[in-house]
């Protein structure tokens, strides 16, 4: 019998396809070096435009200009609005089915997402249809923590503690899934079993093994 009673998910890159795939397509279209957007966002990681926007300290217009300035400082032209336009990834149906299976089997599920106050809803969708699809997914969670509402973002340990406090659970009883190792590390340090997601199939296989239950 698994000791884990709660499963906490990242959203982008776990429930949906990784935004990095969309970033790479944008870079290719613009003739930019591969992973240039990630390079911009990793420079001054706690004080750059991306970090400020995820904590809702700036609005979309300010992000647009600040990101452009940061990109220019690294030698290329790219406006922030272009990055926001491709941010929302496609939903992975198997992951959504897994949420329903976990709920049916008595697990409590949560979501910790770094997002920005742009687009429509928590998934930053660019269309009403996508926003409705994301809202239906978010409704499945017992609790959701959004960086743009909480004013704190992963990998700050405080955001993981917020989730544990809201669900009244010890970290040791939680599994946490994220597509970024930097976000898995603080969860693991707190005592959660962290799974780094590289694909939907891998995530479900690893989660099934940890929980001792087969997920679709």
Rosetta blueprint (number, residue, H / E / L):
1 X L
2 X L
3 X L
4 X L
5 X L
6 X E
7 X E
8 X E
9 X E
10 X L
11 X L
12 X E
13 X L
14 X L
15 X L
16 X E
17 X L
18 X L
19 X H
20 X H
21 X H
22 X H
23 X H
24 X H
25 X H
26 X H
27 X H
28 X H
29 X H
30 X H
31 X L
32 X L
33 X L
34 X L
35 X L
36 X H
37 X H
38 X H
39 X H
40 X H
41 X H
42 X H
43 X L
44 X L
45 X L
46 X L
47 X L
48 X L
49 X H
50 X H
51 X H
52 X H
53 X H
54 X H
55 X L
56 X L
57 X L
58 X L
59 X L
60 X H
61 X H
62 X H
63 X H
64 X H
65 X H
66 X H
67 X H
68 X H
69 X H
70 X H
71 X H
72 X H
73 X H
74 X L
75 X L
76 X L
77 X L
78 X L
79 X L
80 X H
81 X H
82 X H
83 X H
84 X H
85 X H
86 X L
87 X L
88 X L
89 X L
90 X L
91 X E
92 X L
93 X H
94 X H
95 X H
96 X H
97 X H
98 X H
99 X H
100 X H
101 X H
102 X H
103 X H
104 X H
105 X L
106 X L
107 X L
108 X E
109 X E
110 X E
111 X E
112 X E
113 X E
114 X L
115 X L
116 X L
117 X L
118 X L
119 X L
120 X E
121 X L
122 X L
123 X L
124 X L
125 X E
126 X L
127 X L
128 X H
129 X H
130 X H
131 X H
132 X H
133 X H
134 X H
135 X H
136 X H
137 X H
138 X H
139 X L
140 X L
141 X L
142 X L
143 X E
144 X E
145 X E
146 X E
147 X H
148 X H
149 X H
150 X H
151 X L
152 X L
153 X L
154 X L
155 X L
156 X L
157 X H
158 X H
159 X H
160 X H
161 X H
162 X H
163 X H
164 X H
165 X H
166 X H
167 X H
168 X L
169 X L
170 X L
171 X H
172 X H
173 X H
174 X E
175 X E
176 X E
177 X E
178 X E
179 X L
180 X L
181 X H
182 X H
183 X H
184 X H
185 X H
186 X H
187 X H
188 X H
189 X H
190 X H
191 X L
192 X L
193 X E
194 X E
195 X E
196 X E
197 X L
198 X L
199 X L
200 X H
201 X H
202 X H
203 X H
204 X H
205 X H
206 X H
207 X H
208 X H
209 X H
210 X H
211 X H
212 X L
213 X L
214 X L
215 X L
216 X L
